[in-house]
Amino acid sequence: MEKGTVTIEIKQEVSITLLWIVAGVVVVSLAFLLTPQSTELWPSINAAGITAGLYIIALLIFVLRKPLGTKLRLWIGIAALASMGLMAFTWVRAQEQTHWQAETVMRIRGFIGRGIMTYDMSPALLKTLDEFYKQGPTKKETLAAIFSRLHDGATAGSDIHKPSWPGDSLKVIVKSMEPGRIELVSQETYVNGRDPQFVNHNGQIGMIQETFILTEKGISHVSEN
């Protein structure tokens, strides 16, 4: 075989190799980017993974051809498929573990959120009730007036929750305020409650929500979702 012919064949092989690499990168990237967006990343990752698997199979078919011997092609094919199977199993397990961790974190966040809601709403109303009865038999201030005085002029629609950190999205809203009745409502904006169809105070669907109601007789608590 002449030297010029060998050089041309090498260049062709290099060009084909580069074409396979570029094609693989483009196809996998498109599969990841064109997958419909959702609240989690796994659908896009799975689409890219499946595309990458199909690409590798096509590449194996292309590479495992003559002049390679039959036995060598068989062993390489078996090893490649076994590796892909192990990778797929690990992939699925990683996805399951990620979802479990996310669900666990959200459950913990829900417990913490309910605790913060109770901490914010119950003491605020108890303080108002205490001030109301300290007036004695003659009540000069209503429950609403005392609550408003103790919370910087709060009115219906006011948020009395003071954020504990920059990302604190919890709100404690004065849902209604009447002379003898105050209703506070608080909800999570990221954590699901018991009923996925529950309509929250802010219009969201299915989030945790707690309500405390104060009257002259005391405080009642309703865990709405």
Sequence and secondary structure as in RCSB ss.txt:
>XXXX:A:sequence
MEKGTVTIEIKQEVSITLLWIVAGVVVVSLAFLLTPQSTELWPSINAAGITAGLYIIALLIFVLRKPLGTKLRLW
IGIAALASMGLMAFTWVRAQEQTHWQAETVMRIRGFIGRGIMTYDMSPALLKTLDEFYKQGPTKKETLAAIFSRL
HDGATAGSDIHKPSWPGDSLKVIVKSMEPGRIELVSQETYVNGRDPQFVNHNGQIGMIQETFILTEKGISHVSEN
>XXXX:A:secstr
  HHHHHHHHHHHHHHHHHHHHHHHHHHHHHHHHS   SSSHHHHHHHHHHHHHHHHHHHHHHS TTS HHHHHH
HHHHHHHHHHHHHHHHHHHHHHHHHHHHHHHHHHHHHHHHHHHHHHHHHHHHHHHHHHHT SS  S HHHHHHHH
TTT  TT B    SSTT   EEEEEEEETTEEEEEEEEEEEE S TT B TTS BSEEEEEEEEETTEEEEEE  
